[in-house]
Structures are given as structure tokens and as C-alpha cells.
Amino acid sequence: MAGFSIDFSQVNESSTLEPGFYPVVIGKVEVKEASDKQSLYVQWNLTVSEGEHEGANITLRTSLKTNVQWRLKAIMRSLGFAVDGTINFEVDPDTNILVEPSMVGLAAVAEVYNEEYNGSMRTQVSTIYGPEDPALRTAVEAFDRAQSAKPLVVQTPAVTAPSAAGAKPAARPATGGLKLR
């Protein structure tokens, strides 16, 4: 019989991320059936691409119900897809993985929060933004204002501040110059 070893000294105790914005890369995108068996949703598998939580996997789900397709439309627009007309989605019938339009490998920024589920906290993705979407800056600034109004919270700066010597920092192209977690 074969065995294996795990070095638990390198395993993070917490599986939640602090609320905020994280640069991610889009991985597998699947179409799944909702638990009520009445509707479908898109499951976006995202991987944090830099920072302290690099490599962490998080998931976004977007319903395909007609009354909430506005959310998928906003995400697609933010990622740079034209959404003024019909988009044909091609799904592999054997795996339910979205084949077209291809989104695997696209850079994005995930906005996350934590919620309690069955007695434990878990990270949820509220939305993702394309790194060049002007709505991203607005969302980060609104998040910062909300966080600064609360005592004892860690703030996420919306823009990298100039250094003490007055030099401007280099912009981070993947995030439009925003400093993310």
C-alpha cells in the first residue's frame, strides 16, 4: 500500500480572506444546476494571483435566472466582453465547462466578504472586476470609506500613497494602480 506525508506546519489555519479586493486569475468556469433543480448558474473558480494569499482558491457563482442576468452582464462587461447583444456560450456537454467565450487565464480583481455558514466563517466573492474597469476604483474607494467609519478594522488603501521622499510609486498594471490585498 502506498502512503504520503503532509507537513502541517505550512498549512494555514484559516480558510477565510480578509474582506477587500484581491487580484485573481480566472480558472475553470462551469455551468451547474442549482440545488433546487430549477435553474442553472455559472461557477467561476478563481485563484488569488499575488500577495499574502497568493494561490488561495475562491469561488463566485452567478445565476442564469433571467431576473438576475444583469449580474453576469456586468461581470462580462467589466472583463471586456461586448454585451450589447447576444453572446453565444458554448459548454462542453461532458464536463459542463464553459468553452466559449474563453475566460480561463483572464486577470480580474475579486471583491470578497465573509459570512457565517453552519457555524463557521467562509469567504464569499461578491463580484469580480476587470483590472481596467473604472468601476473597480469606485468600489475600492467606497469600501475604504465604509471601513474607515468602523472602529478596529484593517483598511485597504485605494491607491498606493507616494513615498516619504515624494517619489510616485510605480503603477501596478494588473490592478490599474490600485493597491490590493
N, C-alpha and C positions, 0 to 999 in steps of 0.2 A: 504494500500500500504506500502511495506517495504522500508526502506531507509538505508543510510550508511553515514559514516563520513570519511574524509581524512584529516590528519594532514600534510598540505603542508610545514610546517616548516622543515620537514625532507626530502623533495624532492629536489634532485639535479637539478639545473637549466640547466646544460649542459649534453647532452647525448653523448658527444664525449670523448674518452680517448686520452691522450697524445700519440703521436707516440712512439712506442717502443715495448717491449716484455712483455707479461703478462701470468702468469700461469693460465691455464684453465682446466676445466673438460668437456669432450665431452658429450653432452646430446643427444637429438633426432637427428638422421641422416635420412634425407628424400630424395627420388628421385622425382624430379619435372620436369614438362615440361616448357621449355623456352618460353618466351613471343612470340617468332616467330613461335611457334608450330612446329618447325623443328628439335628440339633436346631436350635432357634431361640434367639435371645437378643434382649434389648432394648438398644438403643444410645441412651444419653442424651447429648445434646450440650449442654454446659454452658459458660457464659461467666462469667468472673470479673467481679463487678459493682462492685468498689471496691478501692482500694489501689494499690500499685505495679504490680501485674499486671492492672489493670482492662482488660478486653477480651480477655484470653487465653482461648483455647478449649481445653477439656479434655473427655475422653470417659469415660463409665462404661458398662460392659457388664454386664448381669445375665442369666444363663442362665435359660431357661424349662424346663430339665430338672426333673422332679418332685423329685429329691432335693436340689435347691438353691433351690427356690422360696421357702424361708424368707428368703433374702436380699432378694428382691423384696418379700415381705410386710413385712419390717422397714422397708424404704425407704418403701413406701406408707403404712404406719402413721405413720412419722416425719413424713411430709408432710401428715398429717391425714386420710387416707382411712380409712374403716371397713373393716377387713379380717377381720371375724369370720365372714363368709360368702362367698358367691360374688361376684366382681366380673366384670362383662362388659366385655371390652376390644374396642373397635371399631377396626379397622385399615383405612385406605384401600387398596383392592386394587391401585390403580395405582402408589402411591408407597411403600407399606408403612409409612406414617407413622401413629402412634397418634393416633386422633381422640378417642376416649373411653376412659377418663376423660381430660379435657384437663389437661395438666400444663405446657403452654407458658406461660412467664411467671412460674411459681411461684418464689419465693425459696427458696434452700436454702443449706446450707453443705457444701462438699466437703472430705473428708479425703484428702490426696494424699501419695504417696511416690514415690520414683524407683527405677527398676530398669534394669539394663543389658539391652539388646536389640540383637543383631547388632553389638556393639562400641560402642554409644553409649548414653548415658543418656536415658531418657524418663520423663515424668511419668505416673503411673497414679493413678486415683481408686479408693480402697478402698471408699468408701461416700459417701452424701450423707445429711444430716440436715435435717429441718425446723428452721427457726430457733428455734422454741419448744420443741423436744423436750428434755426433761431429760437424755436420753442424750448429747446434744451436750456439755453441761458436763462430764459424767463422762469422755467421750472426750478432751476437751481437757486435763483435769487429768491423766489417765493419760499422755497424750503428753508433757506438761510434766515429769512425774516421770521418765519414761524418758529424755528429753533431758537433764535435769539430772544424770543418772547418767553421761552420756558426756562426755568432755573435748572441748573445742573445737567446740562446736555452738552454733548460734543457738537461743535458747529462745523459744517462743511463749507469752507470758503468757496465762493462762486468763481472768483478769478484769482489767479496767483498774484500776490502782492509784490511790488517792487522790492528789491533788496535794500538794506540799510544804506548802501553806497549810492543808491538812486538808479542803478542799472536796471533795465527792464529784463524780466526773465524771458527765456525762450518759450514761445508758444508750443503747446503740445498738439500737433496736428490731428491726432486721432480724436481729440475732445474739443477742438475749436478754441484752445487756450484756457479751458476751464480746468480748475484743479479738482479732481475727483478723488473719492476714497480709494 
